[in-house]
Amino acid sequence: MFEFISIEHYHALLQKETITCEQAVHFYLQQIDKNKYLNVFIEVFEEEALERAKELDLKRKSGATPKKLHGVVIAIKDVICYKNHQVSAASDILKGFISLYSATAVERLLEEDAIIIGRTNCDEFAMGSTNENSAYGKVLNAKDRTRTPGGSSGGSAVAIQANFCMLSLGSDTGGSVRQPADFCGIAGLKPSYGKISRHGLIAYASSFDQIGIFGKNISDISKVLDVISGPDEFDSTVSHKKTETGFVPLKEKKKFRFAYFPEALDHPSLDTEISATIKNFIKELEEDGNIVSPFSFELLDYIVPAYYVLTTAEASSNLSRYDGIRFGHRTSKPGIDIDELYKQSRTEGFGKEVKRRIMLGSFVLSAGYYDAYYTRALKVRRLLVEKINEVLTQFDFIIIPTAPTTAFKLGEKTKDPVSMYLADIYTVLANLTGIPAVSIPLFQHSNGMPFGLQIMTKQYQEALLLQIVDYLMNKHAKS
């Protein structure tokens, strides 16, 4: 039976001819088929993945030097475009739409000989924290089917959790990679804003969105990040800073400065067991010789309101293009004028949560409330950037919980959207300020569910961030 440990180990098996790319794909296809009830994939590219695997096996046997992601099986969230394949953002309004081009991230994966196995389920237009807001039905947590996998990238997270692929791509606008990673007991990286091109990523909130990566180990996440990041002529917001090459594990003797926010660890929304566990972990870091100090962050309770004002405003603008005229769902209701056509098509095509956020965004941008809400939220964002810069001039990393609780029960948050929004309190900070953040699986709650720890650092310092979290994961595994 095939067991994926890491890309490096997999490539060694291929070279020894212990396994082939085709056999690896067959294994994952069987896993997916046996566990269809988890509702992870909207579409599996079965024939295409097998054909590509065969081609790569022949290429390797002909003596060609394997590329960085040779035969690596990857799933992509259904908000990332793949040429000549459907992409729907898990919404009725885009059902049946076929992409005319591939996202830059997908092109770069394919250039390095990766295999795309399918598109994963998610919250509609990446709006949600439970993966219950999908036109294709909810995704189940493989650890406990009565719980959600988190959202919006829940399908991509469970694809790793349940061994349906080697790595997966999601998108992170306010925690949509890190929170599902936390709920599913895997690692999830949100890179710095502009690290990875957003070309081909269906927009939710353009100044927040970033493609993220799920995996079981940090070296693999680093390899994928190296491949898909970097300048892109199709995205003017992408960084032109030189990207890191290769992953080098951290030497144990190096010590670092960590900051934590007392307001975060003592917040009333945080599960007491999670709080106590992270505080104990902080003590362990100190005992290792690191400097770990509290840093007062009085803006914590302004983070979620600012985030939802700004992201819904951007969403109301971005989603205005889905009008039933140019592409996507169009109402079949007869005898209506153009205004009613727009209205009816959008009413039928969008789900409840997307409609809620479009209306909220339109409200905060309206003439009477623009200054009262949108302008003030922009000011809060600027203050948050200044505060984070202040913290990270004194410290190397910030330690913060990923989520206030372990995975929600199915249906727990659907009747109380405000409660669901407030649960983003620890993740949206990285998106508001553009810094990289990663959630790593370290702990298990007494209720049997996993939970992780979130580490943040300076913008474009992913190499150092991945080194430290790899070290922390390995150290914790040995203890």
The 8 nearest C-alpha neighbors of each residue, nearest first, counted from 0:
[[1, 2, 26, 23, 22, 3, 18, 17],
 [2, 0, 3, 23, 26, 18, 22, 27],
 [3, 1, 4, 0, 9, 162, 23, 26],
 [2, 4, 5, 1, 9, 165, 8, 6],
 [5, 3, 8, 2, 9, 6, 215, 7],
 [6, 4, 8, 7, 3, 9, 219, 216],
 [7, 5, 9, 8, 10, 219, 71, 4],
 [6, 8, 10, 5, 9, 11, 219, 4],
 [7, 9, 11, 5, 6, 10, 4, 12],
 [10, 8, 6, 12, 11, 7, 5, 13],
 [9, 11, 13, 7, 12, 8, 6, 14],
 [10, 12, 8, 14, 9, 13, 15, 7],
 [13, 11, 15, 9, 17, 10, 14, 18],
 [14, 12, 16, 10, 11, 15, 18, 19],
 [13, 15, 11, 16, 12, 10, 17, 59],
 [14, 16, 12, 17, 13, 11, 18, 10],
 [17, 15, 13, 18, 14, 12, 19, 11],
 [18, 16, 12, 15, 13, 19, 14, 11],
 [17, 19, 16, 13, 12, 22, 20, 23],
 [20, 18, 22, 21, 13, 23, 56, 16],
 [19, 21, 52, 23, 22, 70, 56, 24],
 [22, 20, 52, 24, 19, 23, 53, 49],
 [21, 23, 25, 19, 24, 20, 26, 18],
 [24, 22, 20, 26, 21, 25, 19, 27],
 [23, 25, 21, 27, 26, 22, 28, 20],
 [26, 24, 22, 28, 23, 27, 21, 29],
 [27, 25, 23, 29, 24, 28, 22, 30],
 [28, 26, 30, 163, 24, 29, 25, 164],
 [27, 29, 25, 31, 30, 26, 24, 32],
 [28, 30, 32, 26, 27, 31, 33, 25],
 [31, 29, 27, 33, 28, 32, 163, 34],
 [30, 32, 28, 34, 29, 33, 163, 35],
 [31, 33, 29, 35, 34, 30, 28, 27],
 [34, 32, 30, 31, 35, 29, 36, 28],
 [33, 35, 31, 36, 32, 37, 30, 38],
 [34, 36, 37, 32, 38, 33, 31, 39],
 [35, 37, 38, 34, 139, 39, 33, 138],
 [36, 38, 139, 35, 39, 138, 34, 141],
 [39, 37, 138, 36, 35, 40, 139, 137],
 [38, 40, 154, 120, 37, 119, 138, 158],
 [41, 39, 119, 42, 120, 118, 38, 43],
 [40, 42, 120, 119, 118, 39, 43, 135],
 [41, 43, 40, 118, 117, 44, 119, 85],
 [44, 42, 117, 45, 116, 40, 118, 41],
 [45, 43, 117, 116, 47, 48, 46, 42],
 [44, 46, 48, 43, 47, 49, 116, 28],
 [47, 45, 49, 48, 44, 50, 51, 43],
 [46, 48, 50, 44, 49, 45, 51, 116],
 [49, 47, 51, 45, 50, 46, 116, 44],
 [50, 48, 52, 46, 51, 47, 21, 53],
 [51, 49, 47, 53, 52, 48, 46, 54],
 [50, 52, 54, 48, 53, 49, 47, 55],
 [53, 51, 21, 49, 20, 55, 50, 54],
 [52, 54, 56, 50, 51, 55, 21, 49],
 [55, 53, 51, 57, 52, 56, 58, 50],
 [56, 54, 58, 52, 57, 53, 59, 51],
 [55, 57, 53, 59, 58, 54, 20, 60],
 [58, 56, 60, 54, 55, 59, 61, 53],
 [57, 59, 55, 61, 56, 60, 63, 54],
 [60, 58, 56, 63, 61, 57, 62, 55],
 [59, 61, 57, 62, 58, 56, 63, 55],
 [62, 60, 58, 59, 63, 57, 56, 64],
 [61, 63, 60, 59, 64, 58, 65, 57],
 [64, 62, 59, 61, 58, 65, 60, 66],
 [63, 65, 62, 66, 59, 58, 61, 69],
 [66, 64, 69, 63, 59, 67, 68, 112],
 [65, 67, 69, 111, 68, 112, 64, 110],
 [66, 68, 111, 69, 65, 112, 222, 226],
 [69, 67, 113, 111, 71, 112, 66, 70],
 [70, 68, 112, 66, 113, 71, 65, 67],
 [69, 71, 113, 20, 114, 112, 68, 72],
 [70, 72, 113, 68, 69, 114, 73, 165],
 [73, 71, 114, 165, 164, 115, 70, 113],
 [72, 74, 166, 115, 167, 164, 165, 116],
 [75, 73, 167, 117, 116, 115, 118, 168],
 [76, 74, 168, 118, 167, 119, 77, 117],
 [75, 77, 119, 169, 118, 78, 79, 168],
 [76, 78, 88, 118, 119, 79, 86, 87],
 [77, 79, 88, 201, 76, 200, 86, 80],
 [80, 78, 200, 77, 199, 76, 102, 201],
 [79, 81, 101, 199, 102, 98, 86, 200],
 [82, 80, 101, 84, 98, 100, 102, 83],
 [81, 83, 100, 101, 98, 99, 84, 80],
 [84, 82, 98, 97, 99, 81, 85, 100],
 [85, 83, 97, 82, 81, 98, 86, 80],
 [84, 86, 97, 96, 98, 95, 87, 83],
 [87, 85, 77, 80, 96, 97, 88, 98],
 [86, 88, 93, 89, 94, 90, 77, 96],
 [87, 89, 78, 124, 77, 90, 123, 86],
 [90, 88, 123, 87, 133, 134, 121, 120],
 [91, 89, 134, 123, 92, 88, 87, 93],
 [92, 90, 348, 94, 93, 134, 349, 328],
 [91, 93, 348, 328, 90, 327, 94, 349],
 [94, 92, 87, 327, 91, 96, 90, 328],
 [95, 93, 91, 87, 96, 92, 90, 327],
 [94, 96, 85, 93, 97, 87, 86, 327],
 [95, 97, 93, 85, 94, 86, 327, 87],
 [98, 96, 85, 84, 83, 86, 95, 99],
 [97, 99, 82, 83, 100, 84, 85, 80],
 [98, 100, 82, 83, 97, 101, 81, 84],
 [101, 99, 82, 98, 81, 102, 80, 83],
 [102, 100, 81, 82, 80, 105, 106, 199],
 [199, 101, 103, 80, 105, 104, 198, 81],
 [102, 104, 106, 105, 198, 107, 101, 196],
 [103, 105, 227, 107, 102, 106, 108, 196],
 [106, 104, 108, 102, 107, 103, 101, 109],
 [107, 105, 103, 109, 108, 104, 110, 101],
 [106, 108, 110, 104, 105, 109, 227, 103],
 [109, 107, 105, 111, 113, 106, 110, 104],
 [108, 110, 112, 113, 106, 111, 107, 105],
 [109, 111, 107, 112, 108, 106, 113, 66],
 [110, 112, 68, 109, 66, 108, 67, 113],
 [113, 111, 69, 109, 110, 68, 70, 66],
 [112, 114, 71, 68, 109, 70, 108, 69],
 [113, 115, 72, 71, 70, 73, 48, 116],
 [116, 114, 73, 74, 117, 72, 48, 113],
 [117, 115, 44, 74, 48, 73, 43, 114],
 [118, 116, 43, 44, 74, 42, 115, 75],
 [119, 117, 75, 77, 76, 42, 40, 41],
 [118, 120, 40, 76, 154, 77, 41, 155],
 [119, 121, 154, 40, 41, 39, 77, 89],
 [122, 120, 152, 151, 130, 154, 153, 89],
 [121, 123, 130, 132, 151, 133, 125, 127],
 [122, 124, 89, 133, 125, 90, 88, 132],
 [123, 125, 88, 126, 122, 203, 89, 90],
 [126, 124, 122, 151, 123, 127, 121, 203],
 [127, 125, 124, 122, 123, 151, 353, 352],
 [128, 126, 151, 122, 150, 129, 125, 130],
 [127, 129, 150, 149, 151, 130, 419, 175],
 [128, 130, 149, 150, 131, 147, 127, 148],
 [131, 129, 122, 150, 121, 151, 132, 153],
 [130, 132, 137, 129, 133, 122, 136, 138],
 [133, 131, 122, 130, 123, 127, 352, 134],
 [134, 132, 122, 123, 135, 89, 136, 131],
 [133, 135, 90, 89, 136, 91, 132, 123],
 [136, 134, 133, 89, 137, 41, 120, 90],
 [137, 135, 133, 134, 131, 138, 38, 132],
 [136, 138, 131, 130, 133, 139, 38, 135],
 [137, 139, 38, 37, 39, 130, 154, 153],
 [140, 138, 37, 144, 147, 148, 141, 146],
 [139, 141, 148, 144, 147, 143, 142, 146],
 [142, 140, 143, 144, 139, 161, 157, 37],
 [143, 141, 140, 144, 183, 448, 160, 146],
 [142, 144, 140, 145, 141, 146, 139, 448],
 [145, 143, 140, 139, 146, 141, 142, 147],
 [144, 146, 143, 409, 408, 147, 139, 140],
 [147, 145, 408, 409, 144, 407, 143, 140],
 [146, 148, 140, 149, 139, 409, 129, 407],
 [149, 147, 140, 153, 179, 182, 139, 183],
 [150, 148, 129, 179, 128, 153, 147, 130],
 [151, 149, 128, 129, 153, 152, 130, 175],
 [150, 152, 122, 175, 125, 127, 128, 121],
 [153, 151, 150, 121, 169, 175, 155, 154],
 [154, 152, 150, 156, 148, 149, 155, 151],
 [153, 155, 39, 120, 119, 157, 156, 152],
 [154, 156, 158, 153, 152, 157, 119, 167],
 [155, 157, 153, 158, 154, 159, 179, 180],
 [156, 158, 160, 159, 154, 155, 161, 153],
 [157, 159, 163, 155, 156, 161, 160, 154],
 [160, 158, 162, 157, 156, 161, 164, 163],
 [159, 161, 157, 158, 162, 183, 156, 185],
 [160, 162, 159, 158, 157, 163, 141, 30],
 [163, 161, 159, 164, 160, 158, 30, 27],
 [162, 164, 158, 27, 31, 161, 30, 159],
 [165, 163, 72, 162, 73, 166, 159, 27],
 [166, 164, 72, 73, 159, 71, 3, 214],
 [167, 165, 214, 73, 213, 164, 159, 74],
 [168, 166, 74, 73, 213, 155, 75, 212],
 [167, 169, 212, 75, 211, 76, 213, 74],
 [170, 168, 76, 211, 152, 210, 176, 212],
 [169, 171, 210, 211, 209, 176, 175, 172],
 [170, 172, 175, 176, 209, 174, 173, 208],
 [173, 171, 208, 207, 174, 175, 209, 430],
 [172, 174, 427, 171, 430, 175, 426, 423],
 [175, 173, 426, 177, 171, 176, 178, 427],
 [174, 176, 171, 151, 150, 152, 177, 178],
 [177, 175, 171, 174, 187, 179, 178, 152],
 [176, 178, 180, 187, 174, 438, 179, 175],
 [177, 179, 181, 180, 174, 176, 175, 149],
 [180, 178, 149, 182, 181, 148, 153, 150],
 [181, 179, 185, 177, 183, 187, 178, 182],
 [180, 182, 178, 450, 451, 179, 184, 183],
 [181, 183, 406, 179, 180, 148, 184, 405],
 [184, 182, 180, 181, 185, 179, 148, 160],
 [183, 185, 440, 449, 181, 182, 180, 450],
 [184, 186, 180, 440, 215, 183, 214, 181],
 [187, 185, 439, 214, 180, 438, 215, 213],
 [186, 188, 213, 177, 180, 438, 437, 176],
 [189, 187, 437, 212, 211, 190, 436, 177],
 [188, 190, 211, 436, 435, 437, 171, 176],
 [191, 189, 435, 188, 194, 192, 211, 436],
 [192, 190, 435, 434, 194, 433, 458, 459],
 [191, 193, 433, 194, 209, 190, 434, 207],
 [194, 192, 237, 238, 195, 236, 191, 196],
 [193, 195, 191, 192, 228, 238, 237, 190],
 [196, 194, 228, 193, 229, 227, 197, 210],
 [195, 197, 198, 237, 234, 231, 193, 103],
 [198, 196, 200, 199, 195, 234, 209, 210],
 [199, 197, 196, 102, 200, 234, 103, 233],
 [102, 198, 200, 80, 79, 197, 101, 201],
 [199, 201, 79, 197, 198, 78, 202, 80],
 [202, 200, 78, 199, 79, 203, 88, 80],
 [203, 201, 205, 204, 200, 317, 208, 314],
 [202, 204, 314, 205, 124, 317, 201, 125],
 [205, 203, 313, 310, 314, 207, 206, 208],
 [204, 206, 207, 208, 202, 203, 313, 317],
 [205, 207, 204, 208, 192, 313, 310, 430],
 [206, 208, 172, 205, 430, 204, 209, 431],
 [209, 207, 172, 205, 171, 204, 206, 170],
 [208, 210, 171, 170, 192, 211, 172, 207],
 [209, 211, 170, 169, 171, 195, 168, 208],
 [212, 210, 189, 169, 170, 188, 168, 171],
 [211, 213, 168, 188, 187, 167, 169, 220],
 [214, 212, 187, 167, 166, 186, 168, 156],
 [215, 213, 166, 186, 216, 220, 159, 185],
 [214, 216, 185, 186, 217, 159, 213, 166],
 [217, 215, 214, 218, 219, 220, 186, 5],
 [216, 218, 220, 219, 469, 221, 465, 215],
 [217, 219, 221, 220, 216, 246, 222, 469],
 [220, 218, 222, 221, 217, 216, 6, 223],
 [221, 219, 217, 223, 222, 218, 214, 224],
 [220, 222, 224, 218, 219, 223, 217, 225],
 [223, 221, 219, 225, 224, 220, 218, 226],
 [222, 224, 226, 220, 225, 221, 227, 219],
 [225, 223, 221, 226, 227, 222, 228, 220],
 [226, 224, 222, 223, 228, 227, 221, 244],
 [225, 227, 223, 224, 228, 107, 222, 108],
 [226, 228, 104, 224, 107, 225, 223, 195],
 [229, 227, 195, 194, 225, 224, 226, 196],
 [228, 230, 195, 194, 242, 239, 231, 238],
 [231, 229, 239, 237, 238, 232, 228, 196],
 [230, 232, 233, 234, 196, 229, 237, 235],
 [231, 233, 234, 230, 235, 237, 196, 198],
 [232, 234, 231, 198, 235, 196, 103, 197],
 [235, 233, 236, 232, 231, 237, 198, 196],
 [234, 236, 237, 233, 232, 231, 238, 196],
 [237, 235, 234, 193, 238, 196, 192, 197],
 [236, 238, 193, 196, 235, 234, 230, 194],
 [239, 237, 193, 240, 194, 230, 236, 229],
 [238, 240, 230, 241, 229, 237, 242, 231],
 [241, 239, 238, 242, 229, 230, 459, 194],
 [240, 242, 239, 243, 229, 238, 230, 244],
 [243, 241, 240, 229, 244, 225, 228, 239],
 [242, 244, 462, 225, 245, 241, 246, 461],
 [245, 243, 225, 242, 246, 222, 462, 221],
 [244, 246, 247, 243, 222, 225, 221, 218],
 [245, 247, 218, 221, 248, 244, 222, 462],
 [246, 248, 249, 245, 466, 218, 462, 250],
 [249, 247, 466, 246, 250, 470, 469, 218],
 [248, 250, 466, 251, 470, 247, 467, 253],
 [249, 251, 252, 253, 248, 470, 247, 466],
 [252, 250, 253, 249, 470, 254, 248, 474],
 [251, 253, 250, 254, 249, 288, 287, 255],
 [252, 254, 251, 250, 255, 249, 289, 288],
 [255, 253, 289, 252, 288, 256, 290, 251],
 [254, 256, 289, 290, 395, 257, 253, 396],
 [255, 257, 290, 394, 395, 291, 289, 396],
 [258, 256, 291, 396, 397, 394, 395, 290],
 [259, 257, 397, 292, 293, 291, 398, 294],
 [258, 260, 293, 398, 397, 294, 399, 261],
 [259, 261, 294, 263, 262, 293, 295, 296],
 [262, 260, 264, 263, 265, 293, 259, 295],
 [263, 261, 260, 265, 266, 264, 296, 295],
 [264, 262, 266, 260, 261, 265, 399, 299],
 [263, 265, 261, 274, 266, 262, 260, 269],
 [266, 264, 262, 263, 261, 267, 269, 274],
 [265, 267, 263, 268, 269, 262, 264, 261],
 [268, 266, 269, 265, 270, 271, 264, 263],
 [269, 267, 266, 403, 270, 422, 404, 265],
 [270, 268, 403, 267, 266, 271, 404, 274],
 [269, 271, 273, 404, 272, 403, 274, 268],
 [272, 270, 274, 273, 275, 269, 276, 265],
 [271, 273, 275, 274, 270, 276, 444, 445],
 [274, 272, 276, 270, 271, 275, 277, 269],
 [273, 275, 271, 277, 272, 276, 264, 278],
 [276, 274, 278, 272, 273, 277, 271, 279],
 [277, 275, 279, 273, 278, 274, 272, 280],
 [276, 278, 280, 279, 274, 275, 281, 273],
 [279, 277, 281, 275, 280, 276, 274, 282],
 [280, 278, 282, 276, 281, 277, 275, 283],
 [279, 281, 277, 283, 282, 278, 276, 284],
 [280, 282, 278, 284, 279, 283, 277, 285],
 [283, 281, 285, 279, 280, 284, 286, 278],
 [284, 282, 286, 280, 285, 281, 287, 279],
 [283, 285, 281, 287, 282, 286, 289, 280],
 [286, 284, 289, 282, 288, 287, 283, 291],
 [285, 287, 283, 288, 284, 282, 289, 281],
 [288, 286, 284, 285, 289, 283, 254, 282],
 [287, 289, 285, 286, 254, 290, 284, 255],
 [290, 288, 285, 254, 255, 284, 287, 256],
 [291, 289, 256, 257, 285, 255, 292, 288],
 [292, 290, 257, 258, 256, 285, 289, 281],
 [291, 293, 258, 259, 290, 257, 294, 256],
 [294, 292, 259, 260, 258, 261, 295, 291],
 [295, 293, 260, 259, 258, 296, 292, 261],
 [294, 296, 260, 297, 261, 293, 262, 259],
 [297, 295, 298, 260, 299, 294, 262, 261],
 [296, 298, 299, 295, 262, 300, 301, 260],
 [299, 297, 301, 296, 300, 302, 383, 379],
 [300, 298, 301, 302, 297, 296, 262, 263],
 [299, 301, 302, 298, 303, 297, 424, 304],
 [302, 300, 298, 299, 304, 303, 305, 379],
 [301, 303, 305, 300, 299, 304, 306, 428],
 [302, 304, 306, 305, 424, 301, 307, 421],
 [305, 303, 307, 306, 301, 302, 308, 376],
 [306, 304, 376, 308, 302, 303, 307, 301],
 [305, 307, 303, 309, 304, 308, 310, 302],
 [308, 306, 310, 304, 309, 305, 311, 303],
 [307, 309, 305, 306, 311, 310, 304, 312],
 [310, 308, 312, 306, 307, 311, 305, 313],
 [311, 309, 313, 204, 307, 312, 308, 306],
 [310, 312, 360, 314, 356, 313, 309, 308],
 [360, 311, 313, 309, 315, 310, 314, 308],
 [314, 312, 204, 310, 316, 311, 315, 317],
 [315, 313, 311, 317, 203, 316, 204, 312],
 [314, 316, 357, 360, 312, 313, 318, 317],
 [315, 317, 313, 314, 319, 318, 312, 320],
 [318, 316, 314, 319, 315, 313, 202, 203],
 [317, 319, 320, 315, 316, 321, 314, 203],
 [318, 320, 316, 321, 317, 315, 322, 314],
 [321, 319, 318, 322, 317, 316, 325, 323],
 [322, 320, 319, 318, 323, 327, 326, 345],
 [321, 323, 341, 324, 320, 345, 319, 344],
 [324, 322, 329, 328, 344, 327, 321, 326],
 [323, 325, 322, 326, 329, 327, 321, 341],
 [326, 324, 323, 322, 327, 321, 320, 329],
 [327, 325, 324, 323, 328, 321, 96, 93],
 [326, 328, 93, 92, 323, 96, 329, 94],
 [327, 329, 92, 323, 93, 348, 344, 330],
 [330, 328, 323, 344, 331, 327, 324, 340],
 [329, 331, 344, 332, 343, 328, 340, 347],
 [332, 330, 333, 329, 344, 340, 343, 328],
 [331, 333, 330, 334, 335, 343, 340, 329],
 [334, 332, 335, 331, 330, 336, 340, 339],
 [333, 335, 332, 336, 340, 331, 339, 337],
 [336, 334, 339, 333, 340, 337, 332, 338],
 [335, 337, 339, 338, 340, 334, 341, 333],
 [336, 338, 340, 339, 341, 335, 342, 324],
 [339, 337, 341, 340, 336, 342, 335, 343],
 [338, 340, 342, 336, 341, 337, 343, 335],
 [341, 339, 337, 343, 338, 342, 344, 336],
 [342, 340, 322, 338, 344, 339, 343, 345],
 [341, 343, 339, 345, 340, 344, 346, 338],
 [342, 344, 346, 340, 345, 341, 339, 347],
 [345, 343, 330, 329, 347, 341, 346, 323],
 [346, 344, 348, 342, 347, 343, 349, 341],
 [347, 345, 343, 344, 348, 349, 342, 350],
 [346, 348, 344, 345, 349, 343, 330, 92],
 [349, 347, 92, 91, 345, 346, 344, 328],
 [348, 350, 345, 346, 347, 92, 353, 354],
 [351, 349, 353, 352, 354, 348, 90, 132],
 [350, 352, 354, 353, 355, 349, 132, 356],
 [353, 351, 355, 354, 350, 356, 132, 126],
 [352, 354, 356, 355, 350, 351, 357, 349],
 [355, 353, 357, 351, 352, 356, 358, 350],
 [354, 356, 352, 358, 353, 357, 359, 351],
 [355, 357, 359, 353, 311, 358, 354, 360],
 [356, 358, 315, 360, 354, 359, 355, 361],
 [359, 357, 361, 355, 360, 356, 362, 354],
 [358, 360, 356, 362, 361, 357, 355, 311],
 [312, 361, 359, 311, 357, 315, 362, 363],
 [360, 362, 358, 364, 359, 363, 315, 365],
 [361, 363, 359, 365, 360, 364, 358, 368],
 [364, 362, 360, 369, 368, 365, 361, 372],
 [365, 363, 369, 361, 362, 360, 312, 373],
 [366, 364, 362, 368, 369, 363, 367, 361],
 [367, 365, 369, 368, 364, 370, 363, 362],
 [366, 368, 365, 369, 370, 371, 364, 363],
 [367, 369, 371, 363, 365, 370, 366, 372],
 [368, 370, 364, 373, 363, 365, 371, 366],
 [371, 369, 374, 372, 368, 373, 375, 367],
 [370, 372, 368, 369, 375, 373, 374, 367],
 [373, 371, 375, 370, 369, 374, 363, 368],
 [372, 374, 376, 369, 375, 363, 370, 308],
 [375, 373, 370, 377, 376, 372, 369, 378],
 [376, 374, 378, 372, 377, 373, 379, 371],
 [375, 377, 305, 379, 373, 378, 374, 372],
 [378, 376, 380, 374, 375, 379, 381, 373],
 [377, 379, 375, 381, 376, 380, 382, 374],
 [380, 378, 376, 382, 381, 377, 383, 375],
 [381, 379, 377, 383, 378, 382, 431, 376],
 [380, 382, 378, 384, 383, 379, 385, 377],
 [383, 381, 379, 385, 380, 384, 386, 378],
 [382, 384, 386, 380, 385, 381, 387, 379],
 [385, 383, 432, 381, 387, 382, 386, 388],
 [384, 386, 382, 388, 383, 387, 389, 381],
 [387, 385, 383, 389, 388, 384, 382, 390],
 [386, 388, 390, 384, 389, 385, 383, 391],
 [389, 387, 385, 391, 386, 390, 384, 392],
 [388, 390, 386, 387, 392, 391, 385, 393],
 [391, 389, 387, 388, 393, 392, 394, 386],
 [390, 392, 394, 388, 393, 389, 395, 387],
 [391, 393, 389, 390, 394, 388, 395, 387],
 [392, 394, 391, 390, 389, 395, 256, 258],
 [395, 393, 391, 256, 396, 257, 392, 390],
 [396, 394, 256, 257, 391, 456, 255, 393],
 [397, 395, 456, 257, 455, 394, 258, 454],
 [396, 398, 258, 455, 257, 454, 259, 456],
 [399, 397, 454, 259, 453, 258, 396, 257],
 [398, 400, 453, 259, 397, 401, 454, 452],
 [401, 399, 452, 453, 402, 425, 403, 398],
 [400, 402, 453, 452, 425, 426, 178, 438],
 [401, 403, 404, 400, 425, 178, 422, 423],
 [404, 402, 269, 270, 268, 422, 400, 401],
 [405, 403, 270, 402, 269, 406, 273, 407],
 [404, 406, 182, 450, 448, 407, 449, 402],
 [407, 405, 182, 147, 146, 148, 404, 408],
 [408, 406, 146, 147, 409, 411, 405, 129],
 [407, 409, 146, 411, 145, 147, 410, 406],
 [410, 408, 146, 411, 147, 145, 407, 412],
 [411, 409, 413, 412, 408, 414, 131, 407],
 [410, 412, 408, 409, 413, 407, 414, 415],
 [413, 411, 415, 414, 419, 410, 416, 418],
 [412, 414, 410, 415, 411, 416, 419, 131],
 [415, 413, 412, 416, 411, 410, 418, 417],
 [414, 416, 412, 418, 417, 413, 419, 411],
 [417, 415, 419, 418, 413, 420, 412, 414],
 [418, 416, 420, 419, 415, 421, 412, 422],
 [417, 419, 421, 416, 420, 415, 422, 412],
 [418, 420, 416, 422, 417, 421, 412, 415],
 [421, 419, 417, 422, 418, 423, 416, 303],
 [422, 420, 418, 423, 419, 424, 417, 303],
 [421, 423, 419, 420, 424, 403, 418, 402],
 [424, 422, 421, 426, 425, 420, 427, 303],
 [423, 425, 422, 421, 303, 426, 427, 302],
 [426, 424, 423, 401, 427, 402, 400, 428],
 [425, 427, 174, 428, 423, 424, 173, 401],
 [426, 428, 173, 430, 429, 174, 423, 425],
 [427, 429, 431, 430, 426, 432, 302, 425],
 [430, 428, 434, 432, 427, 431, 433, 426],
 [431, 429, 433, 427, 432, 428, 207, 173],
 [430, 432, 428, 429, 433, 380, 427, 207],
 [431, 433, 384, 429, 430, 434, 428, 383],
 [434, 432, 192, 430, 191, 429, 431, 458],
 [433, 435, 458, 191, 429, 432, 457, 456],
 [436, 434, 191, 190, 189, 455, 458, 456],
 [437, 435, 455, 189, 454, 188, 429, 190],
 [436, 438, 188, 453, 454, 187, 189, 439],
 [439, 437, 453, 177, 187, 452, 186, 451],
 [438, 440, 186, 451, 452, 441, 437, 453],
 [441, 439, 451, 184, 185, 186, 450, 442],
 [442, 440, 451, 439, 472, 450, 452, 475],
 [443, 441, 450, 449, 451, 440, 444, 276],
 [442, 444, 449, 448, 450, 447, 445, 441],
 [443, 445, 446, 447, 448, 449, 442, 450],
 [444, 446, 447, 443, 448, 272, 449, 442],
 [447, 445, 444, 448, 443, 405, 449, 406],
 [448, 446, 445, 444, 443, 449, 142, 143],
 [449, 447, 444, 446, 443, 405, 450, 406],
 [450, 448, 443, 184, 442, 444, 182, 183],
 [451, 449, 181, 442, 443, 405, 182, 440],
 [452, 450, 440, 181, 439, 441, 442, 438],
 [451, 453, 400, 438, 439, 401, 399, 454],
 [452, 454, 438, 401, 399, 400, 437, 398],
 [453, 455, 398, 437, 436, 397, 399, 396],
 [456, 454, 436, 397, 396, 435, 453, 437],
 [455, 457, 396, 435, 397, 395, 464, 434],
 [458, 456, 460, 434, 391, 459, 435, 455],
 [457, 459, 434, 460, 191, 435, 456, 433],
 [460, 458, 461, 191, 457, 435, 194, 434],
 [461, 459, 458, 462, 457, 463, 464, 456],
 [462, 460, 464, 463, 459, 465, 435, 190],
 [463, 461, 465, 464, 460, 466, 243, 246],
 [462, 464, 466, 465, 461, 460, 467, 456],
 [465, 463, 461, 467, 466, 462, 460, 468],
 [464, 466, 468, 462, 463, 467, 461, 469],
 [467, 465, 463, 469, 249, 464, 468, 248],
 [466, 468, 470, 464, 469, 465, 471, 463],
 [467, 469, 471, 465, 470, 466, 472, 464],
 [470, 468, 472, 466, 467, 471, 217, 465],
 [469, 471, 467, 473, 468, 472, 474, 466],
 [472, 470, 468, 474, 469, 473, 475, 467],
 [473, 471, 469, 475, 474, 470, 468, 476],
 [474, 472, 476, 470, 475, 471, 469, 477],
 [473, 475, 471, 477, 476, 472, 470, 478],
 [474, 476, 478, 472, 477, 473, 471, 441],
 [477, 475, 473, 474, 478, 472, 441, 471],
 [478, 476, 474, 475, 473, 472, 471, 470],
 [477, 475, 476, 474, 473, 472, 471, 283]]
